[in-house]
Structure formats: C-alpha cells, structure tokens
Amino acid sequence: MEKQIVDLRGITKTFPGTVALDEVDFDLRVGEIHALVGQNGAGKSTLVKILAGIYPKDSGTIAFEGQPIEHLFPRLSHALGMRFIHQELNLVPQFNVAENIVLGDPYPVRWKTRLIHWASLNRRVLQLLEDLGISIDPRRSVQELTIAEQWMVAIARALYSRGKVLVMDEPTSSLSRKEVQDLFNLVRSLAAKSTSVVYISHRLEEVFELAERITVLKDGKKVATYQVEELDLRGLVQQMVGGKPQKLFPDFEPRTEERPKVLEVHQLSTIDGRLKDVSFTIGEGEVVGLTGLLGAGQSDVAHLLFGVERVGTQGTLLLDGKPYKPRSARRAIGCGLSLVPEERRSQGLVSEMRLWENIILPSLNRFVLDPISRLINYRKSRSETRRQMELLDIRATGPNQQVRYLSGGNQQKVVLAKWLLRNPRLLIMNDPTRGIDVAAKAEIYRLVRKLAAAGSAILFISSEVDELVGVCDRVLVMRKGRLVAEFTGGELTAHRVMETCCEG
C-alpha cells in the first residue's frame, strides 16, 4: 500500500442551519495528484479550509504523515508543509508582488543590520516568477494587477517555499490556455518530486488530464473515490449530480434577422492603446459573445461600457440610438446597464452583508418606506429575495444568511439576482461561470437565453469557447485590443473561434 501523507476520517462541519460536511473520509498519498470534485455546496472548499486550519472540525480525525493532529490551525498547517491556493484570492492589495509571495515565510535579511534585504528578496521572487513563466515585476503593487495576474501571484506564493502538500482550489479559472498547460507541467514536475497535490476544478476535462484518483462529494457527503481510468466524463457528472445528467446548453434558434440596436460601438479606442478602433453592435434580444486570449482587451470593453474605468477614449457609443457617455457606474446603471464582474468576491458582493441586503443593493429606491426617512421596507425586501432565491435556485438557509457562507455558485447567482431586479436593457456578463459547477452553469445558460427572449441585450464575455458556441447568437474575437473576427451561423464553431484567438 502506498504511503499516505494526509488522512482525514469522519470529518464533520456545520454552520448555522447547514451541514457542510457529514462524516467525510479523504486520503492523499505521497507524490499523488488527487482530484476533489462536486457541485457548488458539496463541501470541497470547507474540507480544504479545515485542512488549512481556517475552520476547526466539529468531529472526526486528522493525521499527517501518520501522526494524529487534534487542533489544526493555519500556522501549524504551514509548518507541516501544506500550501494552499484558495478559490477566492487572499492577497494583500496594499503590498507589492514580492511581499505577497514571501508572506508567511522568513524574509532575507542583511546579517549586519538584521534589516530586510529587499534587493535579495526581489531577486529570489523574480527568479521564481521566471521559472514559472510569469512576466510580472516583483515591485508592482498587487492592486494594480489584473485578476489573472493576481492568480499567477497566488500560485507563485504557494510554490515559493516548496511544501509537502499543495492544495489548488480552481487554480485555472482566470488563466489562458497556454498558462493552464504550463501550470499542468509544473504540477506534474512537483508530483514527480514527491509533492502531493489536491486538485479542485469544475473544468472536469482538466481532472481527467491531470489526476490519478478522483474523490466525489455531494451535499456534504463523500460519494466514492475512483481511479481516474474507472470513469468517463459522463459517468463523473452523473456521480456528482445524481440521476441522469441534465442538458448543459439550452435549445434556441440563433437570431439572424435585423432587430433594433440597443448598443452601438463605433471606433472605440483608448488613449493608452489598450483598445484600438473597436466597433460592434448588440441588438434587442441578442446574445453577443466576446472572447480572446488573456489581455486581448475584452475585460477593458466591459469596464469602459459600465463606467468603472476613467481612461481617455475616442469613438462613439450609442445606447438605443442616443449618445452614451459612461462617466461612472452610477450613470451606467441609470441608463439600464448591469455588469456581472469577473471576480464576484471583491467586485460583485459585500461578503459581510446578508443575502437580501446584497440583492436589493442596486435597487434601494424600490425598497424604502418613504423618501424622507429612507427606512428600508424589510418585509418587501425579504419577499423579493425569496422570489429571486426560488427563481434562480439559490441554496441558502434564508434571506438573512451572510453571502460569505454560500458556495461559489450560489454567490454567483446572488450577483445575477441583484441585477435581474433592475430588468437590464443591456447586461454585461464577464466570465459569469468562472469557478461554478456543471449544474449551476446550465442554470445560468438557461437564464441568459430567457433574458434574451424577454428583449434584453447581452454581452457575454468568456474564455471558454464551448459555452460561447452553446449560448451566443454571434461571437466576436479580440487580439491585442482589436476586434479581428466575427462568427455567426454555420461559421460559429469552437474550432474556428479558438483558432482565431491563437493566430498571430
């Protein structure tokens, strides 16, 4: 029998009104890549946080290299050699890249003064980043980085001081295809040097490409552990959801007829050169996809349209035929725009607030008792929240639950719910299915087509080509800040879109 490095037995963890883990067993062997899969809310992230010492277990046993551990806390977990890349970024935005990567490990110091040797620190971090193929200046502030760059910093931090166990929770959700393959090669090389890896991903094809064993969780319970060759993709989905797997993409007829234009973008450019002569339209009831490699400019388009970036621009924007100047997010919302951002935790939710508070936040005027007192109508707020919970199948104990305790998929549904209350004229969705399970993805795709059928115009930004083909009427491809292709009808295939993204 192969040697185990981590052995969890009968792990149980409850939160108010929720049993997150119910007597779950999980073991990890030395040098193994072990995938942990399940729908949102299955208990994966909770299990990882218990292993990291963030959450105490309610019952069960934990053993590391055969030695029982009664009370596991973050410092002890780190000292044992466990390293984590969590689903939600936990970087210090005010620190620079080097400071974030070394955080928790000893800083290099000058032997005479015992002060931090910053030049040495930057050299070490730069070498690590170069070894990982990451081109980021170690002295840059983390808050200046894109979401994808922040993910690369989080990965580098986990690998700075090589541990015995590396736990990766959705590490590829913001990476380009090439970066994913580079990461896989790195993970395989670590495993070959006896580092054990727990790999969590909703991209199930990655699981079959990388893992040796798969453990399936469902509703806080362990379903089974399989050798990867014992399952195929369909069988794995069936184990995760129970019963017959549901259809992923909805049936719809792509709209090719001329329809009223909701958004017209003419020769949009930014003075800093990130966007160059971008022109496109979105019609009423149309879903237009926008894609490209990392940094191609698709997120910049979303931010400019919604007024969250104040950079110099040239060109013309028309909304329902009238000039549109998105000077702020407030103005964009007032004009009928909504944005589902790419990073729900920091950009889409207030995690300390309750579910109902997040949902009504963009629509407060509809929920005040009178314009003078500005007091909130709690009964109406909770009633509307329950309606949205039922409509989107948001799984929570009730409207009063804090959103931080919801699974990633349910948090994403809360972000959607708060904008649906406003019946958006134009809905911008920036990577809306990042880090959520198959069932939640299917619900979002269904909702997108339902909104389009009701007349909303939708800009659907994604790096996942299959979902673009499965949900959009047209797909636009960007490269280096320019629109380079448009696909529709029979030309709209995953192969054509991916090939165009990677050209040049």
C-alpha positions as CSV (number, residue, x, y, z in Angstrom):
1,M,0.0,0.0,0.0
2,E,1.3,3.4,-1.0
3,K,2.3,5.7,1.9
4,Q,-0.3,8.3,2.9
5,I,0.7,11.8,3.8
6,V,-2.8,13.1,4.7
7,D,-5.6,11.0,6.2
8,L,-9.0,12.6,7.1
9,R,-11.6,10.3,8.8
10,G,-15.2,11.1,9.6
11,I,-14.8,14.9,9.2
12,T,-18.0,16.8,10.1
13,K,-18.5,20.5,10.0
14,T,-21.7,22.5,10.5
15,F,-22.6,26.2,10.0
16,P,-25.8,27.8,11.2
17,G,-28.6,25.9,9.5
18,T,-26.2,24.0,7.2
19,V,-24.3,20.7,7.5
20,A,-21.3,21.5,5.2
21,L,-19.5,18.2,5.8
22,D,-21.1,14.9,7.1
23,E,-18.5,12.3,8.2
24,V,-16.3,12.7,5.1
25,D,-13.2,10.5,4.6
26,F,-10.3,11.6,2.4
27,D,-6.7,10.5,2.0
28,L,-3.8,11.7,0.0
29,R,-0.7,9.7,-1.0
30,V,2.9,10.8,-1.3
31,G,3.5,12.2,-4.8
32,E,-0.1,11.8,-5.9
33,I,-2.4,14.2,-7.8
34,H,-5.8,13.6,-6.3
35,A,-8.8,15.5,-7.7
36,L,-11.7,16.6,-5.4
37,V,-14.9,17.3,-7.3
38,G,-18.5,18.0,-6.7
39,Q,-21.2,20.6,-7.3
40,N,-21.2,24.0,-5.6
41,G,-22.1,23.5,-2.0
42,A,-20.8,19.9,-2.0
43,G,-18.3,20.7,0.7
44,K,-15.0,20.9,-1.2
45,S,-13.9,24.3,-0.1
46,T,-14.9,23.6,3.5
47,L,-12.8,20.5,3.5
48,V,-9.8,22.5,2.2
49,K,-10.3,25.2,4.9
50,I,-10.3,22.5,7.6
51,L,-7.0,21.2,6.2
52,A,-5.6,24.7,6.2
53,G,-6.7,25.2,9.8
54,I,-9.1,28.1,8.9
55,Y,-12.1,26.2,10.1
56,P,-12.0,23.8,13.1
57,K,-13.6,20.4,12.6
58,D,-16.6,19.6,14.7
59,S,-15.7,15.9,14.8
60,G,-13.5,13.3,13.1
61,T,-9.7,12.8,12.9
62,I,-6.8,14.3,11.0
63,A,-3.5,12.6,10.6
64,F,-0.4,14.0,8.8
65,E,2.4,11.5,7.9
66,G,0.8,9.1,10.3
67,Q,0.7,11.4,13.3
68,P,-2.7,12.4,14.7
69,I,-3.4,16.2,14.9
70,E,-6.1,17.3,17.3
71,H,-6.1,21.0,16.8
72,L,-5.0,22.2,13.3
73,F,-4.5,26.0,12.9
74,P,-3.0,28.0,10.0
75,R,0.5,28.4,11.4
76,L,0.7,24.6,12.2
77,S,-0.7,23.7,8.7
78,H,2.0,25.9,7.1
79,A,4.8,24.4,9.3
80,L,3.7,20.9,8.4
81,G,4.3,21.8,4.8
82,M,0.8,22.4,3.5
83,R,0.4,25.1,0.8
84,F,-2.9,26.4,-0.5
85,I,-4.3,28.3,-3.5
86,H,-7.8,29.1,-2.4
87,Q,-10.7,29.6,-4.8
88,E,-11.1,33.2,-3.6
89,L,-7.9,35.3,-3.8
90,N,-6.4,36.2,-0.4
91,L,-3.7,38.6,-1.4
92,V,-2.9,41.9,0.4
93,P,-3.7,44.6,-2.2
94,Q,-1.5,47.2,-0.5
95,F,1.6,45.0,-0.7
96,N,3.7,44.5,-3.7
97,V,4.1,41.2,-5.6
98,A,7.3,40.2,-3.7
99,E,5.8,41.0,-0.3
100,N,2.7,38.9,-1.1
101,I,4.7,35.9,-2.3
102,V,7.0,35.8,0.7
103,L,4.2,36.5,3.2
104,G,4.3,33.8,6.0
105,D,7.9,32.8,5.2
106,P,11.2,34.3,6.5
107,Y,12.4,37.4,4.7
108,P,16.0,37.6,3.7
109,V,17.9,39.9,6.0
110,R,21.3,41.7,6.0
111,W,23.5,39.8,8.5
112,K,25.0,43.0,10.0
113,T,21.9,45.2,10.4
114,R,19.2,42.4,10.5
115,L,17.1,44.6,8.2
116,I,15.2,43.1,5.3
117,H,17.4,42.7,2.2
118,W,15.0,44.0,-0.4
119,A,17.3,43.5,-3.3
120,S,17.8,39.9,-2.4
121,L,14.1,39.4,-1.9
122,N,13.2,40.8,-5.3
123,R,15.9,38.7,-7.0
124,R,14.5,35.5,-5.4
125,V,10.9,36.3,-6.4
126,L,11.9,37.4,-9.9
127,Q,13.7,34.0,-10.4
128,L,10.7,32.1,-9.2
129,L,8.4,34.1,-11.5
130,E,10.7,33.5,-14.4
131,D,10.8,29.8,-13.6
132,L,7.0,29.8,-13.8
133,G,6.9,31.7,-17.0
134,I,5.3,34.8,-15.3
135,S,6.3,38.2,-16.6
136,I,5.4,40.5,-13.6
137,D,7.7,43.0,-11.9
138,P,8.1,41.9,-8.2
139,R,7.9,45.6,-7.2
140,R,4.4,46.2,-8.6
141,S,1.5,46.7,-6.3
142,V,-0.9,43.8,-6.3
143,Q,-3.9,46.2,-6.6
144,E,-2.6,47.4,-9.9
145,L,-2.7,43.8,-11.4
146,T,-5.4,42.2,-13.4
147,I,-7.4,39.4,-11.9
148,A,-5.5,36.9,-14.0
149,E,-2.1,38.3,-12.9
150,Q,-3.3,38.2,-9.2
151,W,-4.0,34.5,-9.7
152,M,-0.5,33.9,-11.0
153,V,0.9,35.7,-7.9
154,A,-1.2,33.4,-5.7
155,I,0.2,30.4,-7.4
156,A,3.7,31.7,-7.1
157,R,3.2,32.3,-3.4
158,A,2.1,28.7,-2.8
159,L,5.2,27.5,-4.6
160,Y,7.7,29.9,-3.1
161,S,8.7,27.6,-0.3
162,R,8.1,24.1,-1.6
163,G,5.8,22.2,0.7
164,K,4.9,18.6,1.0
165,V,1.2,19.1,0.1
166,L,-0.1,21.6,-2.5
167,V,-3.9,22.2,-2.5
168,M,-5.2,24.0,-5.5
169,D,-8.9,25.2,-5.5
170,E,-9.9,26.3,-9.0
171,P,-6.4,27.5,-10.0
172,T,-7.0,27.8,-13.7
173,S,-10.3,29.8,-13.7
174,S,-8.5,33.0,-14.8
175,L,-5.7,31.6,-16.9
176,S,-5.2,31.4,-20.6
177,R,-5.0,28.0,-22.3
178,K,-1.2,28.2,-22.6
179,E,-0.9,29.2,-18.9
180,V,-3.1,26.2,-18.0
181,Q,-0.8,23.8,-19.8
182,D,2.3,25.4,-18.2
183,L,0.7,25.1,-14.8
184,F,-0.1,21.4,-15.5
185,N,3.5,20.7,-16.5
186,L,4.6,22.4,-13.2
187,V,2.2,20.3,-11.1
188,R,3.4,17.1,-12.8
189,S,7.0,18.0,-12.1
190,L,6.2,18.7,-8.4
191,A,4.4,15.4,-8.1
192,A,7.4,13.6,-9.6
193,K,9.5,15.2,-6.8
194,S,7.1,13.7,-4.2
195,T,4.9,16.7,-3.6
196,S,1.3,15.6,-3.1
197,V,-1.4,17.6,-4.9
198,V,-5.1,18.1,-4.1
199,Y,-6.7,19.5,-7.3
200,I,-10.2,21.0,-7.3
201,S,-11.8,22.2,-10.5
202,H,-15.2,22.4,-12.2
203,R,-13.5,22.0,-15.5
204,L,-13.8,18.3,-15.4
205,E,-11.7,17.7,-18.6
206,E,-8.8,19.0,-16.6
207,V,-9.4,16.4,-13.9
208,F,-9.0,13.5,-16.4
209,E,-5.9,15.1,-17.9
210,L,-4.1,15.6,-14.6
211,A,-5.3,13.4,-11.8
212,E,-4.6,9.9,-10.7
213,R,-7.6,9.5,-8.4
214,I,-10.9,11.3,-8.0
215,T,-13.0,11.8,-4.9
216,V,-16.6,12.9,-5.4
217,L,-18.5,14.9,-2.8
218,K,-22.3,15.5,-3.0
219,D,-24.3,17.6,-0.5
220,G,-21.5,17.4,2.1
221,K,-21.1,13.6,1.9
222,K,-18.5,11.5,0.2
223,V,-19.9,9.6,-2.8
224,A,-16.8,7.5,-3.6
225,T,-13.1,7.6,-4.6
226,Y,-12.2,6.3,-8.1
227,Q,-9.0,5.6,-10.1
228,V,-9.3,8.1,-13.0
229,E,-9.4,5.3,-15.6
230,E,-12.6,3.9,-13.9
231,L,-14.7,6.8,-15.0
232,D,-15.5,8.8,-18.1
233,L,-16.8,12.4,-18.2
234,R,-20.5,11.4,-18.4
235,G,-20.1,8.9,-15.5
236,L,-18.3,11.5,-13.4
237,V,-21.1,14.1,-13.9
238,Q,-23.7,11.5,-13.0
239,Q,-21.8,10.8,-9.8
240,M,-21.7,14.5,-9.0
241,V,-25.4,15.4,-9.7
242,G,-27.1,12.1,-9.1
243,G,-29.5,10.5,-11.6
244,K,-29.5,11.5,-15.2
245,P,-27.2,14.4,-16.1
246,Q,-29.1,17.5,-17.2
247,K,-28.6,19.1,-20.6
248,L,-25.8,21.7,-20.4
249,F,-26.9,24.2,-23.1
250,P,-30.5,25.3,-23.8
251,D,-32.1,24.8,-27.2
252,F,-32.6,28.1,-29.1
253,E,-32.6,29.4,-32.7
254,P,-29.8,31.9,-33.3
255,R,-31.3,35.2,-34.3
256,T,-30.1,36.4,-37.7
257,E,-32.9,38.9,-38.6
258,E,-32.3,42.6,-38.2
259,R,-33.5,44.0,-34.9
260,P,-33.5,47.3,-33.0
261,K,-29.9,48.2,-31.9
262,V,-29.5,48.5,-28.2
263,L,-25.8,49.2,-28.2
264,E,-23.7,50.6,-31.0
265,V,-19.9,51.0,-30.5
266,H,-18.1,52.9,-33.3
267,Q,-14.3,53.2,-33.5
268,L,-13.8,52.9,-29.7
269,S,-10.1,53.5,-28.7
270,T,-8.3,54.3,-25.5
271,I,-5.5,56.8,-25.4
272,D,-3.3,54.3,-23.6
273,G,-3.6,51.9,-26.5
274,R,-5.4,49.1,-24.8
275,L,-8.3,49.3,-27.3
276,K,-7.9,50.2,-30.9
277,D,-10.9,51.1,-33.2
278,V,-13.3,48.6,-31.7
279,S,-16.7,48.6,-33.4
280,F,-19.7,46.3,-32.9
281,T,-23.4,46.3,-32.2
282,I,-25.8,44.3,-30.0
283,G,-29.4,44.1,-30.9
284,E,-32.5,43.7,-28.8
285,G,-32.8,40.1,-27.6
286,E,-29.4,39.2,-28.9
287,V,-26.6,37.4,-27.0
288,V,-23.2,38.5,-28.4
289,G,-20.1,36.7,-27.2
290,L,-16.7,38.4,-26.8
291,T,-13.5,36.4,-26.4
292,G,-9.8,36.4,-26.9
293,L,-6.6,35.3,-25.1
294,L,-5.7,36.8,-21.7
295,G,-5.2,40.5,-22.0
296,A,-6.7,40.8,-25.5
297,G,-9.0,43.7,-24.3
298,Q,-12.4,42.0,-23.7
299,S,-12.5,43.0,-20.0
300,D,-11.4,46.5,-20.9
301,V,-14.5,46.8,-23.1
302,A,-16.7,45.7,-20.2
303,H,-15.2,48.2,-17.8
304,L,-15.4,51.1,-20.2
305,L,-19.0,50.4,-21.1
306,F,-20.0,50.2,-17.4
307,G,-18.0,53.3,-16.4
308,V,-15.8,51.7,-13.9
309,E,-12.6,52.9,-15.7
310,R,-12.0,56.6,-16.3
311,V,-9.4,56.5,-19.1
312,G,-9.3,58.7,-22.1
313,T,-11.3,57.3,-25.0
314,Q,-12.1,58.2,-28.6
315,G,-15.0,57.0,-30.7
316,T,-18.8,57.0,-30.3
317,L,-21.2,55.0,-28.1
318,L,-24.9,54.9,-28.8
319,L,-27.5,53.4,-26.4
320,D,-30.9,52.9,-28.0
321,G,-29.8,55.4,-30.7
322,K,-28.8,58.1,-28.2
323,P,-25.2,59.2,-27.4
324,Y,-24.0,57.4,-24.3
325,K,-21.0,58.6,-22.2
326,P,-20.4,56.1,-19.3
327,R,-18.7,58.6,-16.9
328,S,-19.5,56.4,-13.9
329,A,-21.0,53.1,-12.9
330,R,-23.9,55.0,-11.3
331,R,-24.7,56.7,-14.7
332,A,-24.4,53.3,-16.5
333,I,-26.9,51.7,-14.0
334,G,-29.2,54.7,-14.5
335,C,-29.1,54.1,-18.3
336,G,-30.2,50.5,-17.9
337,L,-26.8,48.7,-17.9
338,S,-25.8,45.9,-15.5
339,L,-22.5,44.2,-15.0
340,V,-21.7,40.7,-13.7
341,P,-18.0,41.2,-12.9
342,E,-15.3,38.6,-13.3
343,E,-14.4,38.5,-9.6
344,R,-17.6,38.1,-7.6
345,R,-16.0,38.3,-4.1
346,S,-14.2,41.7,-4.4
347,Q,-16.2,43.2,-7.3
348,G,-19.7,41.8,-7.1
349,L,-20.7,41.2,-3.4
350,V,-20.4,42.6,0.0
351,S,-19.5,39.4,1.8
352,E,-20.2,40.7,5.3
353,M,-23.8,41.7,4.4
354,R,-26.8,39.3,4.3
355,L,-28.2,37.8,1.2
356,W,-31.2,40.1,1.0
357,E,-29.0,43.2,1.5
358,N,-26.8,42.3,-1.4
359,I,-29.8,41.6,-3.7
360,I,-31.6,44.9,-3.2
361,L,-28.4,47.0,-3.1
362,P,-28.6,48.4,-6.7
363,S,-32.4,48.9,-6.3
364,L,-32.6,50.6,-2.9
365,N,-35.1,53.2,-4.1
366,R,-37.7,50.5,-4.7
367,F,-37.5,49.3,-1.1
368,V,-37.6,52.4,1.0
369,L,-40.8,53.1,3.0
370,D,-40.8,56.8,2.2
371,P,-38.4,59.3,0.6
372,I,-37.9,61.3,3.8
373,S,-37.0,58.6,6.4
374,R,-35.2,56.4,3.8
375,L,-36.0,53.4,6.0
376,I,-35.9,50.0,4.3
377,N,-39.1,48.0,3.9
378,Y,-37.8,44.8,5.3
379,R,-40.9,42.7,4.6
380,K,-40.8,43.7,0.9
381,S,-37.1,43.2,0.7
382,R,-37.2,39.7,2.1
383,S,-40.2,38.8,0.0
384,E,-38.4,39.8,-3.2
385,T,-35.3,38.0,-2.0
386,R,-37.2,34.8,-1.5
387,R,-38.7,35.2,-5.0
388,Q,-35.2,35.5,-6.5
389,M,-34.0,32.6,-4.5
390,E,-36.7,30.4,-6.0
391,L,-36.3,31.8,-9.5
392,L,-32.5,31.1,-9.5
393,D,-32.5,28.1,-7.2
394,I,-30.2,30.0,-4.7
395,R,-29.5,27.5,-1.9
396,A,-29.2,29.2,1.4
397,T,-30.8,29.0,4.9
398,G,-32.8,32.1,4.1
399,P,-32.6,35.8,3.2
400,N,-30.7,36.6,6.4
401,Q,-27.7,34.3,5.6
402,Q,-24.4,36.1,5.1
403,V,-23.3,35.6,1.5
404,R,-19.8,34.7,2.6
405,Y,-21.2,31.3,3.8
406,L,-22.7,30.5,0.4
407,S,-20.9,28.3,-2.1
408,G,-19.3,29.9,-5.1
409,G,-22.1,29.0,-7.5
410,N,-24.7,30.4,-5.1
411,Q,-22.8,33.6,-4.7
412,Q,-22.7,34.0,-8.4
413,K,-26.5,33.6,-8.5
414,V,-26.8,36.3,-5.9
415,V,-24.8,38.6,-8.2
416,L,-27.1,37.8,-11.0
417,A,-30.2,38.2,-8.9
418,K,-29.4,41.7,-7.8
419,W,-29.2,42.9,-11.4
420,L,-32.2,41.0,-12.6
421,L,-34.3,43.1,-10.2
422,R,-33.5,46.1,-12.5
423,N,-34.7,44.4,-15.7
424,P,-31.5,45.4,-17.5
425,R,-31.6,46.8,-21.0
426,L,-28.0,45.7,-21.5
427,L,-26.5,43.0,-19.4
428,I,-22.7,42.6,-19.5
429,M,-21.5,39.3,-18.1
430,N,-17.7,39.0,-17.7
431,D,-16.7,35.3,-17.3
432,P,-20.0,34.6,-15.4
433,T,-19.4,30.8,-15.0
434,R,-15.9,31.0,-13.5
435,G,-15.5,28.6,-10.7
436,I,-19.0,27.1,-10.6
437,D,-20.3,23.6,-11.2
438,V,-22.0,22.0,-14.2
439,A,-25.5,22.3,-12.9
440,A,-25.1,26.0,-12.0
441,K,-23.6,26.7,-15.4
442,A,-26.6,25.1,-17.1
443,E,-28.9,27.3,-15.0
444,I,-27.0,30.4,-16.0
445,Y,-27.1,29.5,-19.7
446,R,-30.8,28.9,-19.4
447,L,-31.3,32.3,-17.7
448,V,-29.2,34.1,-20.4
449,R,-31.5,32.8,-23.1
450,K,-34.6,33.5,-21.1
451,L,-33.4,37.2,-20.6
452,A,-32.7,37.4,-24.4
453,A,-36.1,36.1,-25.2
454,A,-37.6,38.8,-23.0
455,G,-35.8,41.5,-25.0
456,S,-32.6,42.2,-23.0
457,A,-29.3,42.6,-25.0
458,I,-26.5,40.6,-23.5
459,L,-22.7,40.9,-23.9
460,F,-21.3,37.6,-22.8
461,I,-17.6,37.6,-22.2
462,S,-15.8,34.3,-21.7
463,S,-12.6,32.4,-22.4
464,E,-14.5,29.1,-22.6
465,V,-15.1,28.6,-26.3
466,D,-17.7,25.8,-25.9
467,E,-20.0,27.9,-23.8
468,L,-19.8,30.8,-26.3
469,V,-20.9,28.5,-29.1
470,G,-23.5,26.9,-26.9
471,V,-25.3,30.2,-25.7
472,C,-24.5,33.0,-28.1
473,D,-26.0,34.2,-31.4
474,R,-22.7,35.8,-32.5
475,V,-19.2,35.6,-31.2
476,L,-16.6,38.4,-31.6
477,V,-12.9,37.7,-31.2
478,M,-10.3,40.2,-30.0
479,R,-6.5,40.2,-30.3
480,K,-4.2,42.9,-28.9
481,G,-7.0,45.4,-28.3
482,R,-8.6,45.0,-31.7
483,L,-11.7,43.1,-33.0
484,V,-10.3,40.7,-35.6
485,A,-13.3,38.4,-36.4
486,E,-17.0,37.8,-36.1
487,F,-18.6,34.3,-36.3
488,T,-22.3,33.5,-36.7
489,G,-24.4,30.7,-38.2
490,G,-22.6,27.7,-39.6
491,E,-19.2,29.5,-39.1
492,L,-19.7,29.6,-35.3
493,T,-17.7,26.6,-34.2
494,A,-15.4,26.0,-31.2
495,H,-12.5,25.2,-33.5
496,R,-12.9,28.3,-35.6
497,V,-13.1,30.6,-32.6
498,M,-10.2,29.0,-30.8
499,E,-8.0,29.0,-33.9
500,T,-8.7,32.7,-34.5
501,C,-7.9,33.6,-30.9
502,C,-4.5,31.9,-31.2
503,E,-3.5,33.3,-34.6
504,G,-0.8,36.0,-34.9
